[in-house]
Amino acid sequence: MSRLDLPVMVRATIYCGTFALLRILALTGLLALSSPAMAATLEEMAGQMIVVGFEGSSATDPSVEAMAKEIAEGRLGGVMYLKKNVKSLGAVRAMNEAFRAASPELPPFITLDQEGGAVERLTKDVGFREIPNAATIARNNRPDEAEAIYAQMASGIADLGFTVNFGPVADLNTNPNNLVIAKYGRAFSDDPQTVIAYDEAFITAHHAAGLITALKHFPGHGSSTADSHEGFVDITKTWQADELEPYRVLISEKLADMVMVGHLYHADYANGDGETPSSLSSRWIDGVLRTDLGFDGVVISDDLEMGAIREHFTLEETVTKAVRAGMDILLFSNTAKYRPGLSGEILAILLAEAEADPAFAARIEESYNRIVALKQRIE
């Protein structure tokens, strides 16, 4: 009988006992314990790859308590905040304290989109100081001045207990009629060097506050003519190679914590199937991002419930294709049709595929090791 055949509680007991023994050996100098990866079960490794949205806006809400329980059991790697979860700053802080307390050894990714402008979860309505969008910041401030603005925002985010902010936007403002980037002023510029300078300011400010960041939306959403939130986005005729330049430079400067991959279709990187978006494409993730650009950190998907994904792929197809393509973290907002058990469904798919295919299990372990390495930086 393998460990995967044992009941969850039995596996958890084995894990806890093993991990405790390893910690004792490490403290007595008999073993150099550098990572919890040495003691993790496959279920716990797969659980770290899942980040989901939740219902509720207080620490006593059943959904919040359920998320904390899954984090504590090692079946969930983190949570994603939306505006519906923010009732007050005090309530947010209490929820985040509960999430952190659930797994102090391996803290969860407590994530949000707080770019400024239209894209933010913390607003003036709950007493959080809002800032302008990226385009306005770049137009009115030098990079050093922008860093000071982002430092104040990042400090406020960190004070509430968050660990990850999904930003900065590394897209180029190539298409002024773009429906998801240009329309909301989310890109700093159409010039790669300008984008790099302001991305550096954003990241440096967040690192100073102890926060993890995520460059988005690889390989570039700024030239697109459609919105991947709504459906299929084909960038074959509009995408340009200079859209990779911010990623190339920031990766070389060791400033890329995570890279968020968008749901963008390019015929040359879709294995000739006419439908595979970048988030499910090994040519983009393992090929361009990891091999060509040299990124060895955590790759996270954009929301896998966007129309570009759910209208073309089943949940099982989405999960397995993403992992095989090289994705480390599967992000689900759980908003298309809220399901309390969504994270469990995703975990079951990961474990079933891993049991059937050793290569898939090896991919899970690779992702887990990257995630653990990044989580060790959480303050």
Salt bridges, closest charged atoms under 4 A:
GLU43 OE2 - ARG11 NH1 3.19
GLU43 OE2 - ARG75 NH1 3.09
GLU55 OE2 - LYS84 NZ 2.44
GLU73 OE2 - LYS69 NZ 2.56
GLU73 OE1 - ARG75 NE 3.98
ASP113 OD2 - ARG121 NH2 3.49
ASP113 OD1 - LYS216 NZ 2.78
GLU115 OE2 - ARG186 NH2 2.70
GLU115 OE2 - LYS216 NZ 2.71
ASP144 OD1 - ARG142 NE 2.99
GLU145 OE2 - ARG142 NH1 3.08
ASP159 OD2 - ARG93 NH2 2.76
ASP171 OD2 - HIS217 ND1 2.76
ASP227 OD1 - HIS229 ND1 2.65
GLU245 OE1 - ARG248 NE 3.31
ASP257 OD2 - HIS207 NE2 2.75
ASP257 OD1 - ARG377 NH2 2.93
ASP328 OD2 - ARG290 NH2 2.71
ASP328 OD1 - ARG363 NH2 3.99
ASP328 OD1 - ARG370 NH1 2.77
GLU345 OE2 - ARG339 NE 2.96
GLU353 OE2 - ARG324 NH2 2.48
ASP357 OD2 - ARG324 NH1 2.92
GLU366 OE1 - ARG363 NH1 3.16
